[in-house]
Amino acid sequence: MLTKKNIAIIMGGYSNEYKISLKSGNVVYETLNSSKYDAYRIHVFKDKWVYVDTNNAEFPINKNDFSVNIENQIIKFDCVFNAIHGSPGEDGYMQGYFDLLNIPHTSCDMYQAGLTFNKRDCLSVLKPYGILTAESFYLNQGDIINNDDIINKVGLPCFVKANKAGSSFGITKVFKKEDLQHAINIAFKEDDEIIIESFLDGTEVSVGVITYKGETKVLPITEIVSENDFFDYEAKYSGKSQEITPARLTKIQEEKINTLAKKIYEILKMKGFSRSEFIFKDNEPHLLEINTVPGLTKESILPQQAAVANISLEDLFDNAIQEALKK
């Protein structure tokens, strides 16, 4: 008989995305096959790392070896399922920690997590490979800000974004020059680096790419139709958007985006889940950003895409663990 593997599902995190992460983590916990895995919910917060049992009792994690003492029994983990959106699960910190402890985990490696979490750096690395992006202007906290220089570079309307933040926190669409400074202030509340990008008017799509049974697999594409000015937090989580899978693209557009998404995943030597956002401008896909710990609730985009590809949630999560255990 096969011994069951102990799986730690890490969830929560240090960012504004912690509530969504807890939802994702609980879906993984409820979905994993209990005949194959003993799953443990691990809440990772700035003030505590704890295992939470079915009665919501909390047991502290020993950070020296990522073990937990449950009623005088030390539990160690065969694999970590990473469901932390934002810091420290999506920016490389947890990946580096588990690599040092030699514990397999379902996410990409530390460098790839750090790079993709930094929108500016990621787009800069991909540009030499011919990956198209929006025109952009970078600002760091303390820089002298010249609104005319910014608008001359990116035009209006434009997007002002926190460089390292997820779930559309710190993003404003700016239509008028006099609103630019307020948008910059909002973005600086989320991060000390910001990116200001030209508005790309076209079809927005989200593309899941995963390693599935040892191969890079592009999932069916999702078209994003937001009721708001753009796919902001409310559009993402309050039903103010339509997510159409498969996307209403021409055959040529679909082939372009599939080839491009796979190319990006392989250029960056990604592993595990990824979800990239693109906008078609003049029939060419332009990359906006890459998420390496996308939402995993039943309503989230990547699970929707997997379902269209006839991959159940259980299979999706099981595959992620099996791929991690191969490393």
Contacts in CASP RR format, 6 or more apart in sequence:
PFRMAT RR
TARGET T0000
AUTHOR 0000-0000-0000
METHOD contacts of the structure
MODEL  1
MLTKKNIAIIMGGYSNEYKISLKSGNVVYETLNSSKYDAYRIHVFKDKWV
YVDTNNAEFPINKNDFSVNIENQIIKFDCVFNAIHGSPGEDGYMQGYFDL
LNIPHTSCDMYQAGLTFNKRDCLSVLKPYGILTAESFYLNQGDIINNDDI
INKVGLPCFVKANKAGSSFGITKVFKKEDLQHAINIAFKEDDEIIIESFL
DGTEVSVGVITYKGETKVLPITEIVSENDFFDYEAKYSGKSQEITPARLT
KIQEEKINTLAKKIYEILKMKGFSRSEFIFKDNEPHLLEINTVPGLTKES
ILPQQAAVANISLEDLFDNAIQEALKK
2 36 0 8 1.000
4 35 0 8 1.000
4 36 0 8 1.000
4 37 0 8 1.000
4 38 0 8 1.000
5 36 0 8 1.000
5 37 0 8 1.000
5 38 0 8 1.000
5 78 0 8 1.000
5 79 0 8 1.000
5 321 0 8 1.000
5 325 0 8 1.000
6 37 0 8 1.000
6 38 0 8 1.000
6 40 0 8 1.000
6 75 0 8 1.000
6 76 0 8 1.000
6 77 0 8 1.000
6 78 0 8 1.000
6 79 0 8 1.000
7 32 0 8 1.000
7 37 0 8 1.000
7 38 0 8 1.000
7 39 0 8 1.000
7 40 0 8 1.000
7 77 0 8 1.000
7 78 0 8 1.000
7 79 0 8 1.000
7 80 0 8 1.000
7 81 0 8 1.000
7 321 0 8 1.000
8 40 0 8 1.000
8 42 0 8 1.000
8 66 0 8 1.000
8 77 0 8 1.000
8 79 0 8 1.000
8 80 0 8 1.000
8 81 0 8 1.000
9 25 0 8 1.000
9 28 0 8 1.000
9 29 0 8 1.000
9 32 0 8 1.000
9 39 0 8 1.000
9 40 0 8 1.000
9 41 0 8 1.000
9 42 0 8 1.000
9 80 0 8 1.000
9 81 0 8 1.000
9 83 0 8 1.000
10 42 0 8 1.000
10 44 0 8 1.000
10 80 0 8 1.000
10 81 0 8 1.000
10 82 0 8 1.000
10 83 0 8 1.000
10 84 0 8 1.000
10 89 0 8 1.000
10 94 0 8 1.000
11 21 0 8 1.000
11 22 0 8 1.000
11 24 0 8 1.000
11 25 0 8 1.000
11 26 0 8 1.000
11 41 0 8 1.000
11 42 0 8 1.000
11 43 0 8 1.000
11 44 0 8 1.000
11 83 0 8 1.000
11 84 0 8 1.000
12 18 0 8 1.000
12 21 0 8 1.000
12 22 0 8 1.000
12 43 0 8 1.000
12 44 0 8 1.000
12 45 0 8 1.000
12 83 0 8 1.000
12 84 0 8 1.000
13 21 0 8 1.000
13 44 0 8 1.000
13 45 0 8 1.000
13 46 0 8 1.000
13 84 0 8 1.000
13 85 0 8 1.000
13 86 0 8 1.000
13 87 0 8 1.000
13 88 0 8 1.000
13 89 0 8 1.000
14 44 0 8 1.000
14 45 0 8 1.000
14 46 0 8 1.000
14 86 0 8 1.000
14 87 0 8 1.000
14 88 0 8 1.000
15 85 0 8 1.000
15 86 0 8 1.000
15 87 0 8 1.000
15 165 0 8 1.000
15 166 0 8 1.000
15 169 0 8 1.000
16 165 0 8 1.000
16 167 0 8 1.000
16 169 0 8 1.000
16 190 0 8 1.000
17 85 0 8 1.000
17 86 0 8 1.000
17 166 0 8 1.000
17 167 0 8 1.000
17 169 0 8 1.000
18 45 0 8 1.000
20 85 0 8 1.000
20 167 0 8 1.000
20 237 0 8 1.000
20 295 0 8 1.000
20 297 0 8 1.000
21 83 0 8 1.000
21 84 0 8 1.000
21 85 0 8 1.000
21 86 0 8 1.000
22 43 0 8 1.000
23 297 0 8 1.000
24 83 0 8 1.000
24 85 0 8 1.000
24 295 0 8 1.000
24 296 0 8 1.000
24 297 0 8 1.000
24 300 0 8 1.000
25 41 0 8 1.000
25 81 0 8 1.000
25 83 0 8 1.000
25 296 0 8 1.000
26 41 0 8 1.000
27 296 0 8 1.000
27 297 0 8 1.000
27 298 0 8 1.000
27 313 0 8 1.000
28 39 0 8 1.000
28 81 0 8 1.000
28 83 0 8 1.000
28 296 0 8 1.000
28 317 0 8 1.000
29 39 0 8 1.000
29 41 0 8 1.000
31 313 0 8 1.000
31 314 0 8 1.000
31 317 0 8 1.000
32 39 0 8 1.000
32 81 0 8 1.000
32 314 0 8 1.000
32 317 0 8 1.000
32 318 0 8 1.000
32 321 0 8 1.000
33 314 0 8 1.000
33 318 0 8 1.000
36 318 0 8 1.000
37 321 0 8 1.000
39 81 0 8 1.000
40 51 0 8 1.000
40 68 0 8 1.000
40 75 0 8 1.000
40 77 0 8 1.000
41 51 0 8 1.000
41 52 0 8 1.000
42 49 0 8 1.000
42 50 0 8 1.000
42 51 0 8 1.000
42 52 0 8 1.000
42 61 0 8 1.000
42 68 0 8 1.000
43 49 0 8 1.000
43 50 0 8 1.000
43 52 0 8 1.000
43 58 0 8 1.000
44 84 0 8 1.000
44 88 0 8 1.000
44 89 0 8 1.000
44 94 0 8 1.000
48 58 0 8 1.000
48 60 0 8 1.000
49 60 0 8 1.000
49 61 0 8 1.000
49 63 0 8 1.000
50 58 0 8 1.000
50 59 0 8 1.000
50 60 0 8 1.000
50 61 0 8 1.000
51 58 0 8 1.000
51 59 0 8 1.000
51 60 0 8 1.000
51 61 0 8 1.000
51 68 0 8 1.000
51 70 0 8 1.000
51 75 0 8 1.000
52 58 0 8 1.000
53 59 0 8 1.000
53 70 0 8 1.000
59 68 0 8 1.000
59 69 0 8 1.000
59 70 0 8 1.000
60 68 0 8 1.000
60 69 0 8 1.000
61 67 0 8 1.000
61 68 0 8 1.000
62 68 0 8 1.000
62 69 0 8 1.000
65 76 0 8 1.000
65 101 0 8 1.000
66 76 0 8 1.000
66 77 0 8 1.000
66 80 0 8 1.000
66 97 0 8 1.000
66 98 0 8 1.000
66 101 0 8 1.000
66 103 0 8 1.000
67 74 0 8 1.000
67 75 0 8 1.000
67 76 0 8 1.000
67 77 0 8 1.000
68 74 0 8 1.000
68 75 0 8 1.000
69 75 0 8 1.000
77 103 0 8 1.000
78 104 0 8 1.000
78 325 0 8 1.000
79 103 0 8 1.000
79 104 0 8 1.000
79 105 0 8 1.000
79 106 0 8 1.000
79 321 0 8 1.000
79 324 0 8 1.000
79 325 0 8 1.000
80 94 0 8 1.000
80 98 0 8 1.000
80 103 0 8 1.000
80 104 0 8 1.000
80 105 0 8 1.000
80 106 0 8 1.000
80 324 0 8 1.000
81 105 0 8 1.000
81 106 0 8 1.000
81 317 0 8 1.000
81 320 0 8 1.000
81 321 0 8 1.000
82 89 0 8 1.000
82 94 0 8 1.000
82 95 0 8 1.000
82 105 0 8 1.000
82 106 0 8 1.000
82 107 0 8 1.000
82 293 0 8 1.000
83 293 0 8 1.000
83 295 0 8 1.000
83 296 0 8 1.000
84 90 0 8 1.000
84 94 0 8 1.000
84 293 0 8 1.000
85 166 0 8 1.000
85 167 0 8 1.000
85 291 0 8 1.000
85 293 0 8 1.000
85 294 0 8 1.000
85 295 0 8 1.000
86 117 0 8 1.000
86 165 0 8 1.000
86 166 0 8 1.000
86 293 0 8 1.000
87 93 0 8 1.000
87 117 0 8 1.000
87 164 0 8 1.000
88 94 0 8 1.000
89 95 0 8 1.000
89 107 0 8 1.000
89 113 0 8 1.000
89 293 0 8 1.000
90 107 0 8 1.000
90 113 0 8 1.000
90 117 0 8 1.000
90 166 0 8 1.000
90 291 0 8 1.000
90 292 0 8 1.000
90 293 0 8 1.000
91 113 0 8 1.000
91 114 0 8 1.000
91 117 0 8 1.000
91 164 0 8 1.000
92 110 0 8 1.000
92 111 0 8 1.000
92 113 0 8 1.000
92 114 0 8 1.000
92 117 0 8 1.000
94 105 0 8 1.000
94 107 0 8 1.000
95 105 0 8 1.000
95 107 0 8 1.000
95 108 0 8 1.000
95 109 0 8 1.000
95 110 0 8 1.000
95 113 0 8 1.000
96 110 0 8 1.000
98 104 0 8 1.000
98 105 0 8 1.000
99 109 0 8 1.000
99 110 0 8 1.000
104 324 0 8 1.000
104 325 0 8 1.000
104 327 0 8 1.000
105 324 0 8 1.000
106 272 0 8 1.000
106 273 0 8 1.000
106 320 0 8 1.000
106 321 0 8 1.000
106 323 0 8 1.000
106 324 0 8 1.000
107 113 0 8 1.000
107 271 0 8 1.000
107 272 0 8 1.000
107 273 0 8 1.000
107 292 0 8 1.000
107 293 0 8 1.000
108 116 0 8 1.000
108 270 0 8 1.000
108 271 0 8 1.000
108 272 0 8 1.000
108 274 0 8 1.000
108 292 0 8 1.000
109 269 0 8 1.000
109 271 0 8 1.000
112 268 0 8 1.000
112 269 0 8 1.000
112 270 0 8 1.000
112 271 0 8 1.000
112 292 0 8 1.000
113 292 0 8 1.000
115 121 0 8 1.000
115 122 0 8 1.000
115 125 0 8 1.000
115 268 0 8 1.000
116 122 0 8 1.000
116 268 0 8 1.000
116 274 0 8 1.000
116 289 0 8 1.000
116 290 0 8 1.000
116 291 0 8 1.000
116 292 0 8 1.000
117 164 0 8 1.000
117 292 0 8 1.000
118 163 0 8 1.000
118 164 0 8 1.000
118 193 0 8 1.000
119 161 0 8 1.000
119 163 0 8 1.000
119 164 0 8 1.000
119 195 0 8 1.000
119 289 0 8 1.000
120 136 0 8 1.000
120 138 0 8 1.000
120 163 0 8 1.000
120 193 0 8 1.000
120 195 0 8 1.000
122 289 0 8 1.000
122 290 0 8 1.000
123 131 0 8 1.000
123 133 0 8 1.000
123 136 0 8 1.000
123 287 0 8 1.000
125 268 0 8 1.000
126 133 0 8 1.000
126 264 0 8 1.000
126 267 0 8 1.000
126 268 0 8 1.000
126 287 0 8 1.000
127 133 0 8 1.000
129 263 0 8 1.000
129 267 0 8 1.000
131 260 0 8 1.000
131 264 0 8 1.000
131 287 0 8 1.000
132 281 0 8 1.000
132 284 0 8 1.000
132 285 0 8 1.000
132 286 0 8 1.000
132 287 0 8 1.000
133 197 0 8 1.000
133 286 0 8 1.000
133 287 0 8 1.000
133 288 0 8 1.000
134 154 0 8 1.000
134 159 0 8 1.000
134 197 0 8 1.000
134 198 0 8 1.000
134 199 0 8 1.000
134 200 0 8 1.000
134 279 0 8 1.000
134 286 0 8 1.000
134 288 0 8 1.000
135 153 0 8 1.000
135 154 0 8 1.000
135 155 0 8 1.000
135 197 0 8 1.000
135 198 0 8 1.000
136 153 0 8 1.000
136 154 0 8 1.000
136 195 0 8 1.000
136 196 0 8 1.000
136 197 0 8 1.000
136 198 0 8 1.000
137 149 0 8 1.000
137 150 0 8 1.000
137 153 0 8 1.000
137 154 0 8 1.000
137 195 0 8 1.000
137 196 0 8 1.000
137 197 0 8 1.000
138 163 0 8 1.000
138 193 0 8 1.000
138 194 0 8 1.000
138 195 0 8 1.000
138 196 0 8 1.000
139 145 0 8 1.000
139 184 0 8 1.000
139 193 0 8 1.000
139 194 0 8 1.000
139 195 0 8 1.000
139 196 0 8 1.000
140 192 0 8 1.000
140 193 0 8 1.000
140 194 0 8 1.000
141 188 0 8 1.000
141 192 0 8 1.000
141 193 0 8 1.000
145 181 0 8 1.000
145 184 0 8 1.000
147 177 0 8 1.000
147 180 0 8 1.000
147 181 0 8 1.000
150 158 0 8 1.000
150 180 0 8 1.000
150 196 0 8 1.000
151 158 0 8 1.000
151 177 0 8 1.000
151 180 0 8 1.000
154 196 0 8 1.000
154 197 0 8 1.000
154 198 0 8 1.000
155 198 0 8 1.000
155 199 0 8 1.000
156 174 0 8 1.000
156 175 0 8 1.000
156 176 0 8 1.000
156 177 0 8 1.000
156 199 0 8 1.000
157 173 0 8 1.000
157 174 0 8 1.000
157 175 0 8 1.000
157 199 0 8 1.000
158 173 0 8 1.000
158 174 0 8 1.000
158 180 0 8 1.000
158 196 0 8 1.000
158 197 0 8 1.000
158 198 0 8 1.000
158 199 0 8 1.000
159 171 0 8 1.000
159 172 0 8 1.000
159 173 0 8 1.000
159 174 0 8 1.000
159 196 0 8 1.000
159 197 0 8 1.000
159 199 0 8 1.000
159 230 0 8 1.000
160 170 0 8 1.000
160 171 0 8 1.000
160 172 0 8 1.000
160 174 0 8 1.000
160 180 0 8 1.000
160 183 0 8 1.000
160 184 0 8 1.000
160 186 0 8 1.000
160 187 0 8 1.000
160 194 0 8 1.000
160 196 0 8 1.000
161 170 0 8 1.000
161 171 0 8 1.000
161 187 0 8 1.000
161 194 0 8 1.000
161 195 0 8 1.000
161 196 0 8 1.000
161 197 0 8 1.000
162 169 0 8 1.000
162 170 0 8 1.000
162 171 0 8 1.000
162 187 0 8 1.000
162 188 0 8 1.000
162 190 0 8 1.000
162 191 0 8 1.000
162 193 0 8 1.000
162 194 0 8 1.000
163 191 0 8 1.000
163 193 0 8 1.000
163 194 0 8 1.000
163 195 0 8 1.000
164 191 0 8 1.000
164 193 0 8 1.000
165 190 0 8 1.000
165 191 0 8 1.000
166 291 0 8 1.000
167 233 0 8 1.000
167 236 0 8 1.000
167 237 0 8 1.000
168 230 0 8 1.000
168 231 0 8 1.000
168 232 0 8 1.000
168 233 0 8 1.000
168 235 0 8 1.000
168 236 0 8 1.000
169 190 0 8 1.000
169 233 0 8 1.000
170 186 0 8 1.000
170 187 0 8 1.000
170 189 0 8 1.000
170 190 0 8 1.000
170 191 0 8 1.000
171 187 0 8 1.000
171 230 0 8 1.000
171 232 0 8 1.000
172 179 0 8 1.000
172 182 0 8 1.000
172 183 0 8 1.000
172 186 0 8 1.000
172 187 0 8 1.000
173 199 0 8 1.000
173 229 0 8 1.000
173 230 0 8 1.000
174 180 0 8 1.000
174 183 0 8 1.000
184 194 0 8 1.000
184 196 0 8 1.000
187 194 0 8 1.000
188 194 0 8 1.000
197 288 0 8 1.000
200 279 0 8 1.000
200 281 0 8 1.000
200 286 0 8 1.000
201 281 0 8 1.000
202 279 0 8 1.000
202 280 0 8 1.000
202 281 0 8 1.000
203 223 0 8 1.000
203 247 0 8 1.000
203 248 0 8 1.000
203 249 0 8 1.000
203 253 0 8 1.000
203 279 0 8 1.000
203 280 0 8 1.000
204 223 0 8 1.000
204 224 0 8 1.000
204 226 0 8 1.000
204 231 0 8 1.000
204 277 0 8 1.000
204 278 0 8 1.000
204 279 0 8 1.000
205 221 0 8 1.000
205 222 0 8 1.000
205 223 0 8 1.000
205 224 0 8 1.000
205 247 0 8 1.000
205 249 0 8 1.000
205 257 0 8 1.000
205 277 0 8 1.000
205 278 0 8 1.000
205 279 0 8 1.000
205 280 0 8 1.000
205 285 0 8 1.000
206 221 0 8 1.000
206 222 0 8 1.000
206 224 0 8 1.000
206 243 0 8 1.000
206 275 0 8 1.000
206 276 0 8 1.000
206 277 0 8 1.000
206 278 0 8 1.000
206 301 0 8 1.000
207 218 0 8 1.000
207 219 0 8 1.000
207 221 0 8 1.000
207 222 0 8 1.000
207 257 0 8 1.000
207 258 0 8 1.000
207 261 0 8 1.000
207 275 0 8 1.000
207 276 0 8 1.000
207 277 0 8 1.000
207 278 0 8 1.000
208 218 0 8 1.000
208 219 0 8 1.000
208 261 0 8 1.000
208 273 0 8 1.000
208 274 0 8 1.000
208 275 0 8 1.000
208 276 0 8 1.000
208 294 0 8 1.000
208 301 0 8 1.000
208 302 0 8 1.000
208 305 0 8 1.000
209 216 0 8 1.000
209 217 0 8 1.000
209 218 0 8 1.000
209 219 0 8 1.000
209 261 0 8 1.000
209 262 0 8 1.000
209 264 0 8 1.000
209 265 0 8 1.000
209 270 0 8 1.000
209 274 0 8 1.000
209 275 0 8 1.000
209 276 0 8 1.000
210 216 0 8 1.000
210 217 0 8 1.000
210 219 0 8 1.000
210 272 0 8 1.000
210 273 0 8 1.000
210 274 0 8 1.000
210 302 0 8 1.000
210 316 0 8 1.000
210 319 0 8 1.000
210 320 0 8 1.000
211 217 0 8 1.000
211 270 0 8 1.000
211 271 0 8 1.000
211 272 0 8 1.000
211 323 0 8 1.000
212 311 0 8 1.000
212 319 0 8 1.000
212 323 0 8 1.000
213 319 0 8 1.000
214 323 0 8 1.000
214 326 0 8 1.000
216 262 0 8 1.000
216 265 0 8 1.000
216 266 0 8 1.000
217 309 0 8 1.000
218 258 0 8 1.000
218 261 0 8 1.000
218 262 0 8 1.000
219 302 0 8 1.000
219 305 0 8 1.000
219 306 0 8 1.000
219 308 0 8 1.000
219 309 0 8 1.000
219 311 0 8 1.000
220 245 0 8 1.000
220 246 0 8 1.000
220 247 0 8 1.000
220 305 0 8 1.000
220 308 0 8 1.000
220 309 0 8 1.000
221 245 0 8 1.000
221 246 0 8 1.000
221 247 0 8 1.000
221 249 0 8 1.000
221 254 0 8 1.000
221 257 0 8 1.000
221 258 0 8 1.000
221 305 0 8 1.000
222 243 0 8 1.000
222 244 0 8 1.000
222 245 0 8 1.000
222 246 0 8 1.000
222 247 0 8 1.000
222 301 0 8 1.000
222 304 0 8 1.000
222 305 0 8 1.000
223 242 0 8 1.000
223 243 0 8 1.000
223 244 0 8 1.000
223 245 0 8 1.000
223 247 0 8 1.000
223 248 0 8 1.000
223 249 0 8 1.000
224 231 0 8 1.000
224 235 0 8 1.000
224 241 0 8 1.000
224 242 0 8 1.000
224 243 0 8 1.000
224 277 0 8 1.000
225 241 0 8 1.000
225 242 0 8 1.000
225 243 0 8 1.000
225 244 0 8 1.000
226 232 0 8 1.000
226 235 0 8 1.000
226 240 0 8 1.000
226 241 0 8 1.000
227 235 0 8 1.000
227 240 0 8 1.000
227 241 0 8 1.000
228 234 0 8 1.000
228 235 0 8 1.000
228 240 0 8 1.000
228 241 0 8 1.000
231 241 0 8 1.000
231 277 0 8 1.000
234 240 0 8 1.000
235 241 0 8 1.000
243 301 0 8 1.000
243 304 0 8 1.000
245 301 0 8 1.000
245 304 0 8 1.000
245 305 0 8 1.000
245 308 0 8 1.000
246 308 0 8 1.000
247 254 0 8 1.000
249 257 0 8 1.000
252 283 0 8 1.000
253 280 0 8 1.000
253 283 0 8 1.000
253 285 0 8 1.000
256 284 0 8 1.000
256 285 0 8 1.000
257 278 0 8 1.000
257 285 0 8 1.000
260 278 0 8 1.000
260 285 0 8 1.000
260 287 0 8 1.000
261 276 0 8 1.000
261 278 0 8 1.000
264 276 0 8 1.000
264 287 0 8 1.000
264 290 0 8 1.000
265 274 0 8 1.000
268 290 0 8 1.000
270 292 0 8 1.000
271 323 0 8 1.000
271 327 0 8 1.000
272 292 0 8 1.000
272 320 0 8 1.000
272 323 0 8 1.000
272 324 0 8 1.000
273 292 0 8 1.000
273 293 0 8 1.000
273 294 0 8 1.000
273 296 0 8 1.000
273 302 0 8 1.000
273 320 0 8 1.000
274 290 0 8 1.000
274 291 0 8 1.000
274 292 0 8 1.000
274 294 0 8 1.000
275 290 0 8 1.000
275 291 0 8 1.000
275 294 0 8 1.000
275 295 0 8 1.000
275 301 0 8 1.000
275 302 0 8 1.000
276 287 0 8 1.000
276 288 0 8 1.000
276 289 0 8 1.000
276 290 0 8 1.000
276 291 0 8 1.000
277 287 0 8 1.000
277 288 0 8 1.000
277 289 0 8 1.000
277 290 0 8 1.000
277 291 0 8 1.000
278 285 0 8 1.000
278 286 0 8 1.000
278 287 0 8 1.000
278 288 0 8 1.000
279 285 0 8 1.000
279 286 0 8 1.000
279 288 0 8 1.000
280 286 0 8 1.000
294 300 0 8 1.000
294 301 0 8 1.000
294 302 0 8 1.000
295 301 0 8 1.000
295 302 0 8 1.000
295 303 0 8 1.000
296 302 0 8 1.000
296 303 0 8 1.000
296 317 0 8 1.000
297 303 0 8 1.000
298 313 0 8 1.000
303 313 0 8 1.000
303 316 0 8 1.000
306 312 0 8 1.000
306 313 0 8 1.000
306 315 0 8 1.000
306 316 0 8 1.000
307 313 0 8 1.000
311 319 0 8 1.000
END
